[in-house]
Amino acid sequence: MAINPCTPGALQRVFEADIPTPDSFPNPILQVLQIKSLAAQPGAPERYRVVFSDTQNFIQSMLATQATAHVLDGSIGKGCFVQLTNYQANKVKDKKILIVIGLEVLTQYGKQEKIGEPVSLEASQRPQTLDRARVAQNEKASATSFYGNRPAPAPAEQRGVPARQAPPTTTALPSVPSTTRPNIYPIESLSPYQNRWTIRARVTYKSPIRLWQNSNRDGRLFNVTLIDESGEIRATGFNDQVDSFYEVLHEGQIYYISNCKVNFAKKQFSNINNDYELAFERNTEIEKCNDSDDGLPKARFNFVQFSELEGIQNDGIIDVIGVIKEVGEVAGLQSKSTNKSYTKRDVTLVDKSGYSVRITTWGKTAEDWETQPDEIVAFKGVKVSEYGGRTLSMLHSSTMSVSPDIDESHALRGWYDGQGHGETFQSYYSSSSAVRTNDPYKTLSQIRDENLGMGEEADIFTTKATIVYIKNENFSYPACLTPKCNKKVIEISEGQWKCEKCDVTHPKPQHRYIMTISCSDAFGLAWLSCFDDVGTMIMGMTADELFELDQSGGPAFADAFSQANCKAYVFRCRAKTDVYQDQQRVRYQVLNAAPVNYALEAHKLISQIKLYS
C-alpha cells in the first residue's frame, strides 16, 4: 500500500499566517501535480511553474532559479513528493502564488498517482456565499489542463455571484519593522506583469552619477544593485530621480522599495543575472530599514576559476576571486578614437587552480589603489578579453571587495597561507615563449615521430619531462653588463672585460647560463638547451653564484647539480634544424619552463578520465 507523506492543510495554513514564511509552517511535504516551462528571454535561465498539492488544496508555484536544478536533472517529476525548505507566500494581482526558493526531493516515496481530490486553494478560501461544492467541482485538479486555469464561466442564471472585495488602497509605507509589513516580495518574483509590491533589499553597489547624451537630449543617471535572499536586480534612476534618491541610498544598507517600474533588463549594460531591472519613478518610495540583517546576503557571486578562462568567450562578463600576487604602477594612455586620456593599473591575481591572470583597473580605482600583495580580492562583473593573452578588465559596473566575509574567501586564505604562497603559477600569455599548460603535451617520442623542427619554420611544442642529467661544464658564459646586450665579453687584461658590440670595457662580467640538460619521460629521452632565466630557475641560483662555487673548488658545486636533478618541469620549446660540425641536427631550445603543478595536473587527468565515461 502506497504511503501518503503529504502534510494535509499545509497550503491553507501557510497563506492564513499573518506573515507567510517558512517559520509560520516549517517544511511542509507536498506532491507535484504538474510542471510547466515558462518562456524566457534569449540567453536567460529557463524558469518553471509547478503545481503543488497537500491532498486538500493545490496551488501554482514559481521555482526560483536556485531551485530549477531539480527540474533540469530530472529529480522532480509529476507525482513525486518534495519537502519545502525555503519559500515565500505572496499575492500577485490578487492571486495567491507560492515562491519556492529551496526544496528537497523525497525520492524514498517514489512517484504516485494524484492523492485525494484537491481543489484550488483560492476556491476553498472564497466567501461562504459562494457555492463551495460547485466551485470545487469546477476547479478540481484536472489532468487534462494546467492546474489553476479556470474553466469557462457557467451561464449567468446557473452561477452564484460572489461578493467582491474592494481592492487594497495604496498608501505610504509606514516606518515599522519588516515583521509587520505586508506583501514583502522576493526579488526573484518581480516581473512587469504585477504591481503593488514591496521588496526588502540591501544595496551592494551604487555607481557614481554619470552623464548621458543622445541626438535628442542629455541627462544624468545612476544605478544600484539590490539583493535579497532570492536574488539580485539592478535599479536605475534618471535626472529628477538622481536628486531624489542618490543621497538616500548607501552601499551596505537595507531598504524597503516600492512603486518602481519593472522593465526587461538591458544585458549590454548590466552584469546582473536577472531578466528584469527596475527604474525609479516619481512615485517610487524608498525607506531605510532599521531591522537587523536577518541573514540578508551582502553580495552574490558566481566565481569562475582562472583555469577555466580559456573556455569563456571573449567579452564575457564573470566574477572572480583571487590573491593579489603583484600590483603594477599607475600608467597613462590615450584613446586613438576619442583622444581622451585614461589611467590604468594592472594587478596580477592567483587562485587555487594554479593559474595567474592580469586584471586591469581604471580611473579612480587605479589611482586610489591601496590593497597590498597577499590580500584576497573578489571582483564582480569583470570583462574577459584576449588583449595580450587571456586578461580581465573592470567595467563601470564592476565591483571589488577586499577580504570579503564569504566561504570562498576563507577557503582561499587557508590554501594560500598553507601552501599557495610558495607555488609557481601558470600564466595566460599570447607569446609563444609562455608556458601554457592548457596546451596538449607532446611526449618526447612524438616530437621525433612527428619530425618537429624538420621544416622550414620552427615548431613550438609543450612537453612535461623530468631532468635526468645536467652538464656541469661550460654551463655559463661571461656576458656584457650593458642592459639588453648580453653578448659575450673577452678578458683583455686583469679586471678588464671588453664587449666588441658595445665597445665598452667592464671591470667584471655577468655570467649567464647556457645549460644543456637531458630530460626523460615515459616514452623517450631528449637533450634540451636552456638560457639564463630557465637555468636560474632550475639551479635555484644565478650563474654568477654557481660560477663562484665552481671557483671555490669545494663540494658545494657538485651538490648544486645533484639537488637540481630528478625534478619534473613543463617545458615550452622550439624545435629548429641547424648545422653543427657539418652535421645537420634538430635543436630543442627551451623558451620557458615551470615546475609541474601537481594539483593542476590532477585536475587535467580527472577531466581526461571523464571523457571516457
C-alpha positions as CSV (number, residue, x, y, z in Angstrom):
1,M,0.0,0.0,0.0
2,A,1.3,3.4,-1.1
3,I,2.3,5.8,1.7
4,N,0.9,9.3,1.8
5,P,3.6,11.6,3.2
6,C,1.9,14.9,2.4
7,T,1.0,17.5,5.1
8,P,-2.8,17.9,4.7
9,G,-3.9,21.5,5.0
10,A,-0.4,22.9,4.9
11,L,-1.1,25.3,2.0
12,Q,-4.1,26.9,3.7
13,R,-2.2,27.3,7.0
14,V,0.8,28.9,5.1
15,F,-1.4,31.6,3.5
16,E,-3.5,32.2,6.6
17,A,-0.4,33.2,8.6
18,D,0.0,36.9,9.3
19,I,3.5,36.7,8.0
20,P,3.7,33.8,5.5
21,T,7.2,32.5,5.8
22,P,8.8,29.1,6.5
23,D,8.7,30.0,10.2
24,S,4.9,30.0,10.1
25,F,4.6,26.4,9.0
26,P,8.0,24.9,8.5
27,N,8.9,22.3,5.9
28,P,5.6,21.1,4.6
29,I,5.6,18.0,2.4
30,L,3.7,18.3,-0.9
31,Q,3.0,16.3,-4.1
32,V,4.0,17.6,-7.5
33,L,0.9,17.6,-9.8
34,Q,2.2,19.4,-12.9
35,I,5.4,21.2,-14.2
36,K,5.4,23.8,-16.9
37,S,8.3,25.7,-18.5
38,L,7.9,29.4,-18.9
39,A,9.1,31.4,-21.8
40,A,12.4,33.2,-21.0
41,Q,14.4,35.9,-22.7
42,P,17.1,34.7,-25.0
43,G,20.2,33.8,-23.0
44,A,18.2,33.9,-19.7
45,P,17.9,30.8,-17.5
46,E,14.8,28.7,-18.0
47,R,12.0,29.2,-15.4
48,Y,9.4,26.7,-14.3
49,R,5.9,26.9,-12.8
50,V,4.9,23.9,-10.6
51,V,1.6,22.9,-9.2
52,F,1.8,21.5,-5.6
53,S,-0.8,19.7,-3.7
54,D,-1.2,18.9,0.0
55,T,-4.1,16.4,-0.9
56,Q,-6.7,19.0,0.2
57,N,-5.7,22.0,-1.9
58,F,-3.4,22.7,-4.8
59,I,-1.6,26.0,-5.8
60,Q,0.5,27.3,-8.6
61,S,4.1,27.9,-7.5
62,M,7.1,29.6,-9.1
63,L,10.5,28.0,-8.8
64,A,13.3,30.4,-8.1
65,T,16.4,29.9,-10.3
66,Q,18.3,28.2,-7.5
67,A,15.7,25.5,-7.3
68,T,15.4,24.8,-11.1
69,A,18.4,22.5,-10.9
70,H,16.0,19.8,-9.6
71,V,13.9,20.1,-12.8
72,L,17.0,20.1,-15.1
73,D,18.5,17.0,-13.5
74,G,15.1,15.1,-13.7
75,S,14.8,14.6,-10.0
76,I,11.4,16.4,-9.9
77,G,8.6,14.9,-11.9
78,K,4.9,14.6,-11.9
79,G,3.7,12.6,-8.9
80,C,6.8,12.9,-6.9
81,F,7.0,14.4,-3.3
82,V,9.0,17.3,-2.1
83,Q,9.7,19.0,1.2
84,L,9.9,22.8,1.0
85,T,12.9,24.2,2.9
86,N,12.7,27.9,1.8
87,Y,9.6,29.6,0.4
88,Q,7.5,32.8,0.5
89,A,3.7,33.1,0.1
90,N,2.6,36.1,-1.9
91,K,-0.2,37.6,-3.9
92,V,0.3,38.6,-7.5
93,K,-2.7,40.5,-8.9
94,D,-4.8,39.3,-6.1
95,K,-3.9,35.7,-7.0
96,K,-2.1,33.5,-4.4
97,I,1.3,32.2,-5.5
98,L,4.0,30.3,-3.7
99,I,7.6,31.3,-4.5
100,V,9.8,28.2,-3.8
101,I,13.4,29.1,-3.2
102,G,14.6,25.8,-1.8
103,L,13.3,22.2,-1.6
104,E,14.3,18.6,-1.1
105,V,13.1,15.8,-3.3
106,L,11.9,12.9,-1.2
107,T,12.9,10.1,-3.5
108,Q,12.0,7.4,-0.9
109,Y,8.3,7.8,-1.7
110,G,8.7,7.4,-5.4
111,K,6.1,8.8,-7.8
112,Q,2.4,8.1,-7.2
113,E,-0.9,9.0,-8.9
114,K,-2.6,12.1,-7.6
115,I,-3.6,11.6,-4.0
116,G,-7.1,12.8,-3.0
117,E,-9.2,15.3,-4.8
118,P,-7.5,18.6,-4.1
119,V,-9.2,21.8,-5.1
120,S,-7.8,25.3,-5.8
121,L,-6.7,27.0,-2.7
122,E,-8.4,30.2,-3.9
123,A,-11.7,28.4,-4.3
124,S,-11.5,26.9,-0.8
125,Q,-11.0,30.3,0.8
126,R,-13.7,32.3,-1.0
127,P,-16.7,33.8,1.0
128,Q,-19.4,31.5,2.3
129,T,-21.9,33.0,-0.1
130,L,-20.2,31.1,-2.9
131,D,-21.4,27.6,-3.7
132,R,-18.4,25.7,-2.5
133,A,-19.5,22.4,-4.0
134,R,-19.9,23.9,-7.5
135,V,-16.5,25.7,-7.2
136,A,-14.8,22.6,-6.0
137,Q,-16.3,20.6,-8.9
138,N,-15.3,23.3,-11.5
139,E,-11.8,24.0,-10.1
140,K,-10.8,20.4,-9.1
141,A,-7.3,19.4,-10.2
142,S,-7.6,18.1,-13.7
143,A,-5.1,16.0,-15.6
144,T,-6.1,17.5,-19.0
145,S,-5.4,21.1,-18.3
146,F,-2.7,23.1,-16.5
147,Y,-3.6,23.4,-12.8
148,G,-5.0,26.7,-11.8
149,N,-6.6,27.6,-15.1
150,R,-10.2,28.4,-14.5
151,P,-12.8,26.7,-16.7
152,A,-15.2,28.8,-18.8
153,P,-17.8,30.5,-16.7
154,A,-21.2,28.9,-16.3
155,P,-24.2,30.8,-17.7
156,A,-25.3,33.7,-15.6
157,E,-28.5,32.0,-14.4
158,Q,-26.6,28.9,-13.2
159,R,-23.8,30.6,-11.2
160,G,-23.8,32.5,-8.0
161,V,-22.4,36.0,-7.8
162,P,-19.8,36.2,-5.1
163,A,-19.3,39.3,-3.1
164,R,-16.3,41.1,-4.5
165,Q,-13.7,42.5,-2.1
166,A,-12.7,46.1,-2.5
167,P,-9.1,46.4,-3.9
168,P,-6.5,47.4,-1.4
169,T,-5.6,51.1,-1.5
170,T,-2.0,52.2,-2.0
171,T,-0.6,54.1,0.9
172,A,2.8,55.3,2.0
173,L,4.7,52.5,3.7
174,P,4.8,53.1,7.5
175,S,8.1,53.1,9.3
176,V,7.7,49.8,11.0
177,P,9.8,46.6,11.3
178,S,9.7,44.2,8.3
179,T,8.0,41.6,10.5
180,T,4.7,43.6,10.3
181,R,5.0,44.9,6.8
182,P,2.6,43.2,4.4
183,N,3.4,41.9,0.9
184,I,7.2,41.8,1.1
185,Y,8.0,40.2,-2.3
186,P,11.3,38.3,-3.1
187,I,13.3,39.9,-5.9
188,E,13.1,36.6,-7.8
189,S,9.3,37.0,-8.2
190,L,9.3,40.5,-9.7
191,S,8.0,40.9,-13.3
192,P,6.4,43.6,-15.5
193,Y,3.1,41.9,-15.0
194,Q,2.4,42.8,-11.4
195,N,2.2,45.8,-9.1
196,R,1.6,46.7,-5.5
197,W,4.8,45.1,-4.3
198,T,7.5,46.0,-1.8
199,I,10.9,44.5,-1.7
200,R,13.3,44.5,1.3
201,A,16.8,44.5,-0.2
202,R,20.4,45.5,0.5
203,V,22.3,47.9,-1.7
204,T,25.5,46.1,-2.7
205,Y,26.7,48.7,-5.2
206,K,26.0,52.3,-6.0
207,S,27.5,53.8,-9.2
208,P,28.8,57.4,-9.5
209,I,26.5,59.8,-11.2
210,R,27.1,59.7,-14.9
211,L,26.2,61.9,-17.8
212,W,24.4,60.5,-20.9
213,Q,23.7,62.1,-24.2
214,N,22.0,61.1,-27.5
215,S,20.9,63.0,-30.6
216,N,17.8,64.4,-28.9
217,R,18.7,65.2,-25.3
218,D,21.1,64.6,-22.4
219,G,20.8,64.0,-18.7
220,R,22.2,62.2,-15.6
221,L,21.8,58.7,-14.3
222,F,23.0,56.4,-11.6
223,N,22.3,52.7,-10.8
224,V,22.4,50.5,-7.8
225,T,22.5,46.7,-7.3
226,L,19.9,45.3,-4.9
227,I,20.0,41.9,-3.3
228,D,17.8,39.7,-1.0
229,E,17.7,36.0,-0.2
230,S,16.2,35.1,-3.5
231,G,18.3,37.0,-6.0
232,E,19.5,40.4,-7.1
233,I,18.3,43.1,-9.5
234,R,19.6,46.4,-11.0
235,A,17.8,49.7,-10.4
236,T,18.4,52.9,-12.3
237,G,17.4,56.5,-11.6
238,F,17.4,59.2,-14.2
239,N,17.5,63.0,-13.9
240,D,15.0,64.0,-11.2
241,Q,15.3,60.6,-9.5
242,V,19.1,61.3,-9.2
243,D,18.3,64.3,-7.0
244,S,15.6,62.3,-5.1
245,F,17.4,59.1,-4.3
246,Y,21.1,59.3,-4.9
247,E,21.9,60.6,-1.4
248,V,19.3,58.4,0.2
249,L,20.8,55.1,-0.9
250,H,24.1,53.9,0.6
251,E,26.1,50.7,0.0
252,G,25.6,48.0,2.6
253,Q,22.3,49.5,3.9
254,I,18.9,47.7,3.7
255,Y,15.8,49.5,2.3
256,Y,12.1,49.0,1.6
257,I,11.5,49.9,-2.0
258,S,8.2,50.0,-3.9
259,N,6.4,51.7,-6.8
260,C,9.2,51.1,-9.3
261,K,8.7,50.3,-13.0
262,V,9.9,46.8,-13.9
263,N,11.5,46.6,-17.3
264,F,13.2,43.9,-19.3
265,A,16.9,44.0,-18.5
266,K,19.3,45.6,-21.0
267,K,22.0,42.9,-20.8
268,Q,24.6,45.1,-22.6
269,F,24.7,47.5,-19.6
270,S,24.3,45.0,-16.7
271,N,26.1,42.1,-15.3
272,I,23.2,41.0,-13.0
273,N,21.7,37.6,-13.5
274,N,18.1,38.8,-13.8
275,D,15.7,39.0,-16.7
276,Y,14.3,42.3,-15.4
277,E,15.5,45.6,-13.9
278,L,13.9,48.4,-12.0
279,A,13.5,52.1,-12.9
280,F,12.9,54.7,-10.2
281,E,9.9,56.9,-10.9
282,R,8.3,60.0,-9.4
283,N,6.1,58.0,-7.0
284,T,8.8,55.5,-6.0
285,E,9.0,55.0,-2.3
286,I,12.3,54.2,-0.6
287,E,12.6,53.8,3.2
288,K,15.6,52.7,5.2
289,C,15.1,49.5,7.2
290,N,16.2,49.7,10.8
291,D,15.8,46.0,11.5
292,S,18.7,43.6,11.9
293,D,20.1,42.0,8.8
294,D,18.2,38.7,9.3
295,G,20.8,36.9,7.3
296,L,20.3,39.1,4.2
297,P,23.3,38.5,1.9
298,K,25.9,41.2,1.4
299,A,26.8,40.1,-2.1
300,R,26.1,37.3,-4.6
301,F,28.9,35.8,-6.7
302,N,29.2,33.2,-9.3
303,F,33.0,32.7,-9.3
304,V,35.0,31.3,-12.3
305,Q,38.4,29.7,-11.6
306,F,41.3,31.1,-13.6
307,S,42.0,27.7,-15.2
308,E,38.5,27.9,-16.8
309,L,39.1,31.3,-18.5
310,E,40.2,29.6,-21.7
311,G,36.6,28.4,-22.1
312,I,35.0,31.8,-21.6
313,Q,34.0,33.6,-24.7
314,N,35.7,36.9,-25.5
315,D,33.9,39.9,-23.9
316,G,32.2,37.6,-21.4
317,I,31.2,39.0,-18.0
318,I,32.3,36.9,-15.0
319,D,33.0,37.0,-11.2
320,V,36.5,36.0,-10.0
321,I,38.2,35.8,-6.6
322,G,42.0,35.6,-6.1
323,V,45.0,36.5,-4.1
324,I,47.0,39.6,-5.2
325,K,50.4,38.5,-6.3
326,E,51.7,41.7,-7.9
327,V,50.5,45.3,-8.1
328,G,51.7,47.4,-11.1
329,E,52.3,51.1,-11.3
330,V,49.7,53.6,-12.5
331,A,50.1,54.2,-16.2
332,G,48.5,56.7,-18.6
333,L,47.3,56.0,-22.1
334,Q,45.3,57.9,-24.8
335,S,42.4,56.6,-26.8
336,K,43.1,56.5,-30.5
337,S,39.5,57.1,-31.4
338,T,38.5,59.8,-28.9
339,N,41.9,61.2,-27.9
340,K,40.8,61.0,-24.3
341,S,43.4,60.3,-21.6
342,Y,42.9,57.4,-19.2
343,T,44.8,56.0,-16.2
344,K,45.1,52.3,-15.5
345,R,46.8,49.9,-13.2
346,D,47.5,46.2,-13.8
347,V,47.1,43.8,-10.9
348,T,48.1,40.1,-11.0
349,L,45.9,37.6,-9.2
350,V,46.4,33.8,-8.5
351,D,44.0,31.2,-7.3
352,K,43.8,27.5,-6.3
353,S,43.6,26.3,-9.9
354,G,47.3,27.0,-10.4
355,Y,46.9,30.0,-12.8
356,S,47.6,33.6,-12.6
357,V,45.8,36.3,-14.5
358,R,46.2,40.0,-15.0
359,I,43.2,42.3,-14.3
360,T,43.2,46.0,-15.3
361,T,41.7,48.6,-13.1
362,W,40.8,52.1,-14.5
363,G,40.4,55.7,-13.4
364,K,39.9,56.5,-9.8
365,T,40.1,52.8,-8.8
366,A,43.5,52.6,-10.3
367,E,44.7,55.9,-8.9
368,D,43.5,55.2,-5.3
369,W,44.6,51.6,-5.1
370,E,45.8,50.7,-1.7
371,T,45.3,46.9,-1.5
372,Q,48.6,45.1,-1.0
373,P,50.0,41.8,-2.3
374,D,48.8,38.6,-0.5
375,E,45.4,40.1,0.2
376,I,42.2,38.5,-1.2
377,V,40.0,40.4,-3.6
378,A,36.7,39.4,-5.2
379,F,35.6,41.1,-8.4
380,K,32.1,41.1,-9.7
381,G,31.2,41.7,-13.3
382,V,34.6,41.9,-15.0
383,K,35.2,41.5,-18.7
384,V,37.2,38.7,-20.3
385,S,39.4,39.8,-23.2
386,E,42.3,38.5,-25.4
387,Y,44.5,41.6,-25.1
388,G,48.0,40.2,-24.6
389,G,46.6,36.8,-23.8
390,R,43.6,35.9,-21.5
391,T,43.1,39.0,-19.3
392,L,40.4,40.7,-17.3
393,S,39.2,44.3,-17.1
394,M,37.0,46.2,-14.8
395,L,34.0,48.0,-16.2
396,H,31.9,50.9,-14.9
397,S,29.5,48.4,-13.4
398,S,32.2,46.2,-11.9
399,T,32.6,46.0,-8.1
400,M,35.5,45.0,-5.9
401,S,35.5,43.6,-2.4
402,V,38.7,43.2,-0.3
403,S,38.8,40.2,2.0
404,P,35.0,39.6,1.7
405,D,33.4,37.6,4.5
406,I,32.3,34.6,2.4
407,D,33.2,30.9,2.3
408,E,35.3,31.2,-0.9
409,S,37.4,33.9,0.6
410,H,38.1,31.9,3.8
411,A,39.0,28.8,1.8
412,L,41.3,30.8,-0.4
413,R,43.1,32.3,2.6
414,G,43.6,28.9,4.2
415,W,45.1,27.5,1.0
416,Y,47.4,30.4,0.3
417,D,48.7,30.7,3.8
418,G,49.2,26.9,3.9
419,Q,50.8,26.2,0.5
420,G,49.8,28.6,-2.2
421,H,52.3,31.4,-1.4
422,G,55.2,29.0,-2.4
423,E,53.7,27.6,-5.6
424,T,54.5,28.5,-9.2
425,F,51.6,29.6,-11.3
426,Q,50.9,29.3,-15.0
427,S,50.1,32.5,-16.9
428,Y,47.9,33.3,-19.8
429,Y,50.1,34.9,-22.5
430,S,49.8,35.1,-26.3
431,S,53.6,34.9,-26.6
432,S,54.9,31.6,-27.9
433,S,57.5,31.7,-25.1
434,A,55.0,31.4,-22.3
435,V,54.2,28.1,-20.7
436,R,50.6,27.2,-21.5
437,T,49.8,24.0,-19.6
438,N,46.3,24.0,-21.2
439,D,48.0,23.2,-24.5
440,P,48.3,19.4,-25.2
441,Y,51.6,17.9,-24.2
442,K,53.9,16.2,-26.7
443,T,55.8,13.2,-25.5
444,L,59.5,13.1,-26.2
445,S,58.9,10.3,-28.7
446,Q,56.2,12.3,-30.5
447,I,58.5,15.2,-31.2
448,R,60.7,12.8,-33.2
449,D,58.0,10.7,-34.8
450,E,56.2,13.9,-36.0
451,N,59.6,15.3,-37.3
452,L,59.2,18.6,-35.4
453,G,61.8,21.1,-36.4
454,M,62.5,19.5,-39.8
455,G,60.5,22.0,-41.8
456,E,61.5,25.5,-43.0
457,E,59.8,27.1,-40.0
458,A,60.5,26.3,-36.3
459,D,57.9,24.2,-34.4
460,I,56.7,25.2,-31.0
461,F,55.6,22.5,-28.6
462,T,55.0,21.9,-24.9
463,T,56.2,18.8,-23.0
464,K,56.3,17.5,-19.5
465,A,59.5,15.7,-18.6
466,T,62.0,15.1,-15.7
467,I,65.6,16.3,-15.7
468,V,67.9,13.2,-15.5
469,Y,71.3,14.9,-16.2
470,I,72.7,18.4,-16.3
471,K,76.1,19.1,-18.0
472,N,78.3,20.8,-15.4
473,E,80.9,22.0,-17.9
474,N,80.5,25.1,-20.0
475,F,77.3,25.9,-18.1
476,S,77.7,29.7,-18.5
477,Y,79.5,32.4,-20.4
478,P,80.8,35.9,-19.3
479,A,78.3,38.5,-20.6
480,C,78.3,42.2,-21.1
481,L,76.8,44.3,-18.3
482,T,75.1,46.7,-20.7
483,P,71.3,46.3,-20.4
484,K,69.8,44.2,-23.1
485,C,73.2,43.4,-24.7
486,N,74.1,40.1,-23.1
487,K,76.9,39.5,-25.7
488,K,80.0,37.6,-24.7
489,V,82.9,39.7,-23.4
490,I,86.6,38.9,-23.6
491,E,89.1,39.4,-20.9
492,I,91.8,41.7,-22.3
493,S,93.7,42.1,-19.0
494,E,93.1,41.5,-15.4
495,G,89.9,43.4,-14.4
496,Q,89.3,44.4,-18.0
497,W,86.5,42.7,-19.9
498,K,85.6,44.1,-23.3
499,C,82.3,43.8,-25.3
500,E,83.0,44.1,-29.0
501,K,79.4,45.0,-29.8
502,C,79.1,47.9,-27.3
503,D,82.8,48.8,-27.5
504,V,82.8,49.1,-23.7
505,T,85.1,47.7,-21.1
506,H,83.8,46.3,-17.8
507,P,85.7,45.5,-14.6
508,K,84.0,42.1,-14.4
509,P,81.4,40.3,-16.5
510,Q,77.9,38.9,-15.6
511,H,77.8,35.2,-16.1
512,R,74.7,33.9,-17.9
513,Y,73.5,30.3,-18.2
514,I,73.9,28.3,-21.5
515,M,72.9,25.0,-19.9
516,T,72.3,21.7,-21.7
517,I,70.0,19.2,-19.9
518,S,68.9,15.7,-20.6
519,C,65.2,15.0,-19.9
520,S,63.2,11.9,-19.9
521,D,59.5,10.9,-19.9
522,A,57.8,7.5,-20.1
523,F,58.3,7.4,-23.8
524,G,61.7,8.8,-24.6
525,L,64.8,10.9,-24.0
526,A,65.9,14.3,-25.3
527,W,68.6,16.9,-24.9
528,L,67.3,20.5,-24.3
529,S,69.2,23.8,-24.4
530,C,68.4,26.4,-21.8
531,F,69.3,30.1,-21.4
532,D,69.7,32.3,-18.3
533,D,66.1,32.6,-16.9
534,V,65.4,28.9,-17.2
535,G,68.8,28.0,-15.9
536,T,68.4,30.2,-12.8
537,M,65.0,28.5,-12.1
538,I,66.4,25.0,-12.5
539,M,69.6,25.6,-10.4
540,G,67.9,27.8,-7.8
541,M,70.7,30.4,-8.1
542,T,72.2,32.8,-10.6
543,A,75.0,31.8,-12.9
544,D,77.4,34.2,-11.1
545,E,76.7,32.3,-7.8
546,L,77.2,28.9,-9.4
547,F,80.4,30.2,-11.0
548,E,81.7,31.3,-7.6
549,L,81.0,27.8,-6.3
550,D,82.9,26.3,-9.2
551,Q,85.9,28.6,-8.5
552,S,85.9,27.7,-4.8
553,G,86.7,24.0,-5.5
554,G,84.5,22.7,-2.7
555,P,81.8,20.0,-2.8
556,A,79.0,22.7,-2.9
557,F,79.4,22.9,-6.7
558,A,78.6,19.2,-7.3
559,D,75.9,19.3,-4.6
560,A,74.1,22.1,-6.5
561,F,73.8,19.9,-9.6
562,S,72.6,16.9,-7.6
563,Q,69.8,19.0,-5.9
564,A,68.6,20.3,-9.3
565,N,68.5,16.8,-10.8
566,C,65.5,14.5,-11.0
567,K,62.8,17.3,-10.9
568,A,59.9,17.5,-13.3
569,Y,59.0,20.6,-15.3
570,V,56.7,21.7,-18.1
571,F,58.8,22.9,-20.9
572,R,57.8,25.3,-23.7
573,C,60.3,24.5,-26.5
574,R,61.2,25.5,-30.1
575,A,62.4,22.8,-32.5
576,K,64.6,24.1,-35.3
577,T,67.2,22.4,-37.6
578,D,70.7,23.8,-37.6
579,V,74.2,22.6,-38.7
580,Y,76.9,21.7,-36.2
581,Q,80.3,20.4,-37.4
582,D,78.9,19.8,-40.9
583,Q,76.2,17.7,-39.3
584,Q,72.5,18.6,-39.7
585,R,70.6,18.2,-36.4
586,V,67.4,19.3,-34.7
587,R,68.0,21.6,-31.7
588,Y,65.4,21.8,-29.0
589,Q,65.6,25.3,-27.3
590,V,63.7,25.8,-24.1
591,L,61.8,29.1,-24.3
592,N,60.2,28.9,-20.9
593,A,59.7,26.4,-18.2
594,A,57.8,25.9,-14.9
595,P,57.8,23.3,-12.2
596,V,55.0,20.8,-12.5
597,N,51.9,21.9,-10.6
598,Y,50.6,18.6,-9.4
599,A,47.2,20.0,-8.3
600,L,46.6,21.3,-11.8
601,E,47.8,18.1,-13.4
602,A,45.4,16.2,-11.2
603,H,42.5,18.3,-12.4
604,K,43.6,17.7,-16.0
605,L,43.7,14.0,-15.5
606,I,40.3,14.0,-13.9
607,S,38.9,15.9,-17.0
608,Q,40.5,13.3,-19.3
609,I,39.2,10.4,-17.3
610,K,35.7,11.9,-17.5
611,L,35.9,11.8,-21.3
612,Y,35.9,8.0,-21.2
613,S,32.7,7.9,-19.1
